[in-house]
Amino acid sequence: MAGGVLIDLQHITKVFPPDTVALADVSVSFEAGEIHALVGENGAGKSTLMKVFYGLERRDAGTIFFRGAKVEFRTPREAISAGIGMVHQEILLIPEYTVWQNIVLGAEPVRAFGTVDAHKAREAVRQKIEEFQFNLDPDALVGDISVAARQKVEILKLLYRNVSVLILDEPTAVLTPQEIPQLFAELARLRDKGHTIIFISHRLDEVLTLSDRVTVMRRGKVVGTSAASELTKEDLARQMVGREVLFTSRRQPQEPGEIIFHARRLNCSDIEHRIRLHDVTVDVRAGEIVGVAGVEGNGQFELVNAIMGLAPMTSGTLEVKGKDITHADILTRRMLIAFVPQDRGKMGASVTASILEDAIMTHHILDPRFRTWRGLGLDYRHAAEFVDQIRDQFTVSMGHSSDPFSSLSGGNQQKVILGRELLLETPFVLMDQPTRGLDVGSIEYVHQLLLDLRSRKRAVLLVSADLDELFIVADRIVVMCQGEVVADLATDTTSREEVGYYMLGGKEAAHAETGS
Amino acid sequence: MRKQALSGILGVLAAFAIGAFVLALQGFNPVATYGALLQYSLFSGSGFTATVTRAVPLVLTGLSASIAFASGPVNLGQPGQLVMGALGATLVGLFVHLPSAFLVPLCILASLLGGALWSGLAALLKRAFAMDEFIVTLMLNFIADYFTLWVITYPLFDPSAMSPMTRPISTAAWLPDLGGVNTTVLFMVLAAVVCWLVMSRGRSGYEWRMTGQNSLFARIGGCKVDRNYVRVMLVTGALAGLAGGLMIMGGPHRFVKGLGANYAWDGIMIAVVASNGISGTFFYGLLFSALQQGAIGMELVTAVPSEFIDVLQAVIVLVVVAGRVSLSIVFDRLATRRKLKESAG
């Protein structure tokens, strides 16, 4: 099946200024006609390695061979014309265009005078869909099709350009459990037709199911390459993290207390009057972690915004600890709600500010110890002590508190944000994707923090796209689909498959299973 | 901060070197030219006091722009706010008759209010109709310009004058010279100190700066960003207005046509060069004032036209701003190389 070395990366080194070594002397080779998984924690360097190869990032040292010849792709366009294509985590398509229009965009067949030959283009796309058995309607609007189908469009876009090497960066991250086998079947079929597939992932089960060979990376270095058939999940985890990893929940049984957070029949619409939340009702009790699951874009973000008062609701009521905050301003809410947003750089902190400036936000209003000169001044000495407290209590590895926030690693940035929010000591904690983009060590740390909050009788609402995470920490899982709560399941009595079934809205899941 | 100062000093020196090259190319002696420049701006008693006095409107409008840009609002209305502040001080100085101890503070207050009124109008339009202050403040400059021109040409015209100007304000509102330096300088220093305290030590300055960097973050953090926006607009308008008021009270003691000149635009330029820092704005304000003051002497002594200083100012802006970016790239490269060696070794 494998046909000799196709891609050979030798001694690749990449430093992100000022001092992050993303890749340290990395050498890997990929054989023709194999599915080769590249696994590692977030920040291990797997995406960076592929971006260096693909011409998206410059490298600081190293050599790249493709088909035996030394190559240098300065842009993705050059890589594509050499027969290499990459599908990124974010899907970049035009929703107003049809499937075939998106696929041919940038490489349209043209008639004389430069007009697009629509008939020919559509026909070529139809043939590709048939050839690879992709089960897509070429005339459907991309805005109307599912995320899984959009991903297929991205792949077809590259196949249409006749690439023989496909690089997929965490393709399953946006899919539900039910959609993954179909993608894998399609990838296997591509391999059997002679394509080479490089598959970036940190989900161990998937890697073992799909790939022929696996290369594990850790902290910018290659740990090793082995045949997938010789590996177990535990081997992979140990290689990735460098120590044994527990896959089970450490959640202790605990009887939840009174209702702390109460959202009743929340409704909201966007500017185009489309309904984004419909009659959403959620309760969270003291000492309880409630997870919110759902395919991204099904109302979770709107729910978070509604709770924080960032977007107006059309109707519904919000209560925290018996206090009605439906119409309260943000500051009033912040006295009751600790909030860890999903996007550190946009909502969680200012990346250009110093660590200290980011760490004291909200405290500078609510905590009188931060005030001097009758409230006009900010006590920077107390602020520095406060940063030390966060650093010690949340084990942040950092330089001076006046260093820029951007000098911290992602995990440490998140620890500063978590520290700031949890030290507000509020009865209710709202976390939106608190572990996104963190390494396994930091993720374990966040999970432990969540469980500590639970044993300290705080009420926690955790929005997460990671089902594993929800099963580790949540007591209940609320599933959202198209702006509605479609299921409220006790974690101990449900399964990933059941949650996945509701994530697709139940009925549609059945359709997707018979669809291919 | 230290990197800022370093790149600033290097940038200014490099700009002077480029200026010397331009002078030499034109057949002028750079050493003699710069000598005259310094002689008439810093190294003579009268030159120095003139430099410091001239710095007042530059520094104050510079502070106005710095605080606005650092806090988010793109207030480009300093020229208009300056003349409105000047009008405020003029009105009080003409029509209120009180002893100095009361009239001076009252005139200062009127100039602050005049500037704040004009920036407040832009803030109001933003809040009510979501009109961008960037364009509104620019347009209000024209209105302020022609409105004040109308005021000094018709209602307040001094019949004994040849060109549009008002009568002199009450002498009780005049700010005297103290040892050659006009007292307006004290107000400038005081304003700079207050600005620094507010921005670097105050709670509002912290909120303003955070809002300027990431307003969504500040809003989620509980800062009242809308209220802060209005306050920043009022404060920065008042600062520009103060510049205008002091120009009346310390200088010609009457509102004459063309009073604002280019001071406010230079102030905006100074804020950009200082990357919106308070102390940086203060020092660049003095530097630009020295250049403009020295230009007069330079023209007297050498054959170099004073327009050369406009070129030199522009070169300083470009070199300092570009130098800031490229210097941080150089620092990054050095750090990368060090790291590569470490990981290789």
Interface residues (C-beta under 8 A of the other chain):
Chain A: T13 V15 P17 P18 D19 V21 A24 D25 D60 A61 M308 L310 I330 L331 R334 F339 P341 K346 M347 G348 A349 S350 V351 T352 A353 E357 M361 T362 H364 I365 L366 F370 R371 G375 L376 G377 L378 Y380
Chain B: L197 R201 G202 R203 S204 G205 Y206 E207 R209 M210 Q213 N214 L216 F217 A218 R219 I220 G221 G222 C223 K224 F331 D332 R333 A335 T336 R338 K339 L340 S343 A344
